[in-house]
Amino acid sequence: MPQSAEKILDHAPLFREPEYRQMLAGKKLNFECPHPDQIVADQGEFTKTWAYREKNLARQALVINPAKACQPLGAVFAAAGFERTMSFVHGSQGCVAYYRSHLSRHFKEPASAVSSSMTEDAAVFGGLKNLVDGLANTYQLYDPKMIAVSTTCMAEVIGDDLHSFIENAKDEKSVPRDFDVPFAHTPAFVGSHVDGYDGMLKGILEHFWKGQERTETKGTINLIPGFDGFCVGNNRELKRLLDMMGVSYTFIQDASDQFDTPSDGEYRMYDGGTKIEEVRGALDAEATLSLQHYNTRKTLDYCGQVGQATASFHYPLGVQATDELLMKVSALSGKEIPEAIRLERGRLVDAMADSQSWLHGKKYAIYGDPDFVYAMARFVMETGGEPTHCLATNGSSAWQAELQELLDASPFGMDAQVWAGKDLWALRSLLFTEPVDLLIGNSYGKYLERDTGTPLIRLTFPIFDRHHHHRFALMGYQGGLRVLTTILDKIFDKLDRETSQTGVTDYSYDLTR
Amino acid sequence: MSLEYENDGALHAKLIEEVLSQYPDKAAKRRKKHLSVAKSGDQAGGENEILSECDVKSNIKSIPGVMTIRGCAYAGSKGVVWGPVKDMVHISHGPVGCGQYSWSQRRNYYVGTTGIDTFGTMQFTSDFQEKDIVFGGDKKLEQIIDEIELLFPLNNGITVQSECPIGLIGDDTEAVSRKKAKEYEKTIVPVRCEGFRGVSQSLGHHIANDSIRDWVFDKKDVDFEAGAYDVNVIGDYNIGGDAWASRILLEEIGLRVVGNWSGDATLAEIERAPKAKLNLIHCYRSMNYICRHMEEKYGVAWMEYNFFGPSQIETSLRKIAKHFGPEIEEKVEKVIAKYRPLVDAVISKYRPRLEGNTVMLYVGGLRPRHVITAYEDLGMIIVGTGYEFAHNDDYQRTGHYAKNGTLIYDDVTGYELEKFIEGVRPNLVGSGIKEKYPVQKMGIPFRQMHSWDYSGPYHGYDGFAIFARDVDLAINNPVWGLYQAPWKQSPSRGQAMAAE
């Protein structure tokens, strides 16, 4: 009997005990009707070949292990960045359960959102009644300052019109006439979560800015972060830098407090976020900067239309990308970059110089959202690494071209390949046929790590199986230091593991590296 | 080892009144039917004793805008019933999200070579684009099946799990499945589990059960001779290895488990099931439909059982043995005796640390009732319980477990659950990931009772030890004592009174 009260074994050791191994072997033999082991082994080997890779990359219809989610997730995340805002997703209710779970599993935090709970009858007659009743209930129960409405694909397929539905709901006094109910149509069958973010953000800005007089305040800046699982660490770091510079700015869509509430006995359904008054005031800013270009294309177009100067970045981290952001902010605000920030920069460069011998020539596969992949490729090249595979399932041809240009400009990008629209099963073939030293991605990459032996560094959303990484910044010079350290730890841990066999490889098991 | 206690029904009734007062009238009227306090029932003794009546309305539509915790039919089919069948490829047919959010989240453990002969922790999606919505996705589905056959030739079958748009745009996944099944001589099962169908996960279970009946049973010559002690385990999804911790007991008492539905299952285990002698059903809610069908069509009897906690395990083992006669009954007594020292040791280690602690539950399927006795075996008190997607027959069955005065809440809303927890201040809440963090912020220990909070198994004797340890580590962790900053701590009640 393997279990005892003194030493309680949970699943990992328990099922390795002989009683269970024997039982599972018997199950397989007598009841599962499996394929012969040799056939399974042969097919396993075949999937590592170039021949399999060609078939795998030629896929036209089937998508396997994609690195993207659907639009409404981005909309729910976007809404979480505003003061006392409840996400209301119009359509089937199961979707909302999924978004909430997905966000909670990553942030280890509450994630609130409601649904209009449409069912079969609403599919036939439309979901107007659900929206009218739903807004009234949400308004009364959850005491929001704003309700941000987005849609599931069900509502999109049947063609529900949010604008007229919300007007109707206000006519029926679900919420007061002047209560803020911005909205965005967020079809799951178009784009990905980054587009849902874009749509919801544009919806919110339009709601507050449309028809308003703009009086430009010179030197003021809006900052939009984009969909970012590291918003907790990143937003705080960026605000610190801007405060050091003395810039007058509005951080539009700041979920850093919402997804990092303290434990002190009080459950805060809402915390932090951009204040509604700040959103209104942000119309007058001279410029709006997006930290993630491919998350904010429509939003930035809109900011341009209202007369603001715009600029966008690709998840600025590391040396040069942070330089560019700060210089842009400095140019727009007229504020100098203080000496203290120059010293921070110097400290990051110092750390990179200290460690350069361990990083030079290392090959990487990087996947994630388009801006993140661009940022990582750039930083990796700053350390002398080679981004061999750069993959974004939700990357467009424009992204591919832009990233290719970056890679072409550096000798470290010579052998790099950009994979727009490909999924993680495709990446599996790439890693087998053209292996790399390190894989940068999210928790889903653990299956690639297991299959191909490529060490995984978790640096982007979602991270379910490691805790608290998102509480630390990746952006800016400080963030660069964090990324650098994370990569180095992975390299050193692997080296130690590979040299730890006494009597065999103990000679390389160095105390100082 | 039934624990005698009664809950504070008056407090619970007051809490219900308070939450209802906050709703708009229309919503209050609808929600009222879902909330109740368990009342003393028929006190007749014996096996079928009913402790209370848990009379609430259930399995009706959630109210819009109130933050229901429920999922959808797709979650019930792909996430629960079909997803764990490990040697089949399950296509999430429609846009990318549903498959993405449910990818690898239910911890249905299995053994196999993932990506080669086993596909459990993978996400296969047709990733619908606008053109698929406009022109239909049937051609794409055909191509997807071709690509699966090319890249994963060792799959033993495919299911097509329809997402919302499929039913709305009028695709004929049945025709595609039929055509491709013929072409590849494989089992291909279309499942009409569009998320807008029904009111919760529950209809998805039913639809998935029906698809087994219609697309798997009697479709092949099954070459299998059943023995006299062959059983199926139905409705055990092997979360954290639950089904394995159960199977080891069933084998020890002399039974052969032909099929485990559907944790760690292969298609062969589903196909052979009608040949077994008895269906042992754990999650009644999600798989009673197919048991009733197997009884009707193949004469396979079915029996509910409960492998949470030693009291229920013993009762269940004896009940199962009775069905098979003296030979098995004798073995059952030996098995119970064999594990008794483990049970005694676990209880004597943990009961003193947990005695009298109160628990509120809010889960799905079978757990809001099935786990009650496991807590009671540790001396704990269940003050409230409720289901996400139960039907009337689940609440009837709950009466066998819940004590008088227990707070009962069906399809609870985020608002209600928060207020109930605030009002009751239990020592532990057992619910899901969406509830975990709000509860912990309030300073109340929490265990996820869907995923076992990444632990498990909780079934069987081996699982009970883990369960006891987990409950203890949740409640008795020092972090709960650190919530108040010392410079903000108000004087304790005792001090305040002394000062008066």
Interface residues (C-beta under 8 A of the other chain):
Chain A: M1 P2 Q3 S4 A5 E6 I8 L9 D10 H11 L14 F15 E19 Y20 M23 L24 K27 K28 N30 F31 E32 C33 P34 H35 I39 V40 Q43 G44 T47 Y52 K55 N56 R59 Q60 A61 L62 V63 I64 N65 P66 K68 A69 C70 P72 L73 F88 G91 S92 Q93 G94 C95 A97 Y98 Y99 R100 S101 H102 S104 R105 K108 E109 P110 A111 S112 A113 V114 S115 S116 S117 M118 T119 E120 A122 A123 N130 L131 D133 G134 L135 A136 N137 T138 Q140 L141 Y142 T152 C153 M154 V157 I158 P187 A188 F189 V190 S192 T261 S263 D264 G265 E266 Y267 R268 M269 W425 R428 Y444 Y447 D451
Chain B: Q22 Y23 P24 K26 A27 K61 S62 I63 P64 G65 V66 M67 T68 I69 R70 G71 C72 A73 Y74 A75 D87 I91 G94 P95 V96 G97 C98 Q100 Y101 S102 W103 Q105 Y109 V111 T113 T114 G115 I116 D117 T121 M122 Q123 F124 T125 S126 D127 F128 Q129 E130 D132 I133 K140 Q143 I144 E147 I148 L150 L151 P153 L154 N156 E163 C164 P165 G167 L168 I169 G195 F196 R197 G198 V199 Q201 G240 G241 W244 A245 R247 I248 E251 R256 V257 V258 G259 N260 D264 T266 A268 E269 R272 K338 Y339 L342 A345 V346 S348 K349 T413 G414 Y415 E418 G432 I433 K434 K436 Y437 P438 V439 Q440 K441 M442 G443 S455 G456 P457 Y461 D462 A465 I466 A468 R469 V479 Y483 Q484 A485
